[in-house]
Amino acid sequence: PPTPTGRPHDDEAGQWIEQSSRDPFAPIAAASHSHSDLPSLRVDHTGELPQTKNALTLKAIAIEAEQRSAVINRTVVYEGEIIHGHQVLSIQPKGVWLKHQGKTQWLTFSKEATS
């Protein structure tokens, strides 16, 4: 039903805000994992973490005029640069061509990121 301000649901929203005892910045639930649930990461002799099969995650692509960049694993990269041993060959609107140990790979956005 319309409220005195003429906008439905204003009163309901106001009541919810005033009556809420929850801190809006507090986490909803704390994740509880035992150490056995978490994968163990071993450090190799170089002191770096070993690469997993899908160690690179494409987060964003920006194409502006002649400049192309991508965000992979929270790092901004440009064509020609190297990230975790992978050379960025080409940045395209839907993915990034990488070269690693002589093999060319196509890195795209994860399905979870696009849904």
Order of alpha helices (4+ residues) and beta strands (2+ residues): alpha-beta-beta-beta-beta-beta-beta-beta-alpha
